Every structure is written in structure tokens, then in C-alpha cells.
């Protein structure tokens, strides 16, 4: 849901193919490890990769 709301100016295909799967993956990681630390770190790395 966040991928679609926060990235309204991006093409819907980008949200479906990139952001939605990454969000689901990060959610699974957070649930599996019972914490959000690694998910936050991976999200930060993803953001840095997109910027660079």
C-alpha cells in the first residue's frame, strides 16, 4: 500500500515490479526475525542504491 501511496508520481509498473516485492520481502524479514532492524537497514541500502 505504501508503495502506491508514497510513490504516486512514479509509474504504476515500477511500483508493481520493484517496490511492492521489496516491501513484501522486508515485511517477511521483519516477521521472521521479530524485529525491524535488518529491514530498516536493507531499506536504507536500497534507497542509497536508487540515489546513486
N, C-alpha and C positions, 0 to 999 in steps of 0.2 A: 504494500500500500504506500509506504514511504517513497519508494522508487518512482511511483507515478505522481504523487502529490508534490514532492520536493523538486522533481525534475520535469515540470510541465513544459518548459521551453525546449526540452530535448525531444528528438523523435521517439515515438512510441515503440518502435522496433528496438532502439537502443535500450530502452527500459526493460523490454521483454527478454532480450537476448543476453544482456550484460548485468544490469542492476538487480533484477528480480532473482536470478540464480545465485548471485553473490550474497544477497540478503538472506536467502533460504539457507545457504551454506553457513553463513556466520551465525544464524539462529541455531542451527544444528550443533555447531561447535560450542556455542554458549550453553545449550541444554546438556550436551554430553559432558562438558567439564564443570557444569554447575557454577559458572561464573562468566563474566563478560570481559575479563581482562584480555584474553587472547583475541577475542572477536574485535575488540576496540583496536588492538594493535594491528591486526590484519586489515581492518578498515582504514586505518591511518596509512598503512603501506600502500593500499590500493589508491587512496587519494593522492599520495605523493607520486605514484606511477602515472596517474592521469594528468597531473600538473606538469610533470617533466615530459 
